[in-house]
Amino acid sequence: NIRKRTKYILWKFMQANRARLSTLTQATDTTNIRLVSAAVKETILQKSGIL
């Protein structure tokens, strides 16, 4: 579910960014979104010690 993923990523960002600056974009190129989502997921998993 893209909404849940977006909320989770924004929540994780807000945990690290106490200035509370956020930007959500509307993208139509799903290829780029998939690449970014994969990179964010990998980073979160690495930082959590799972990977």
C-alpha positions, -999 to 999 in steps of 0.1 A, spaced: 0 0 0 17 32 -12 -1 54 14 12 33 43 47 33 28 46 70 23 34 76 59 61 52 73 89 69 53 77 103 64 75 91 100 111 77 98 123 110 83 106 130 110 123 109 137 157 120 123 147 155 112 136 174 142 133 206 122 100 192 108 107 200 72 91 176 48 83 175 12 60 151 -6 60 150 -43 36 137 -69 55 116 -94 43 99 -125 74 80 -134 70 49 -113 105 36 -123 122 64 -103 98 59 -74 106 22 -73 143 29 -73 140 55 -45 118 32 -25 143 4 -28 171 26 -18 152 40 12 142 5 23 178 -8 21 191 22 41 165 17 68 172 -20 70 210 -14 71 207 12 98 184 -10 119 210 -38 117 188 -62 98 211 -61 67 
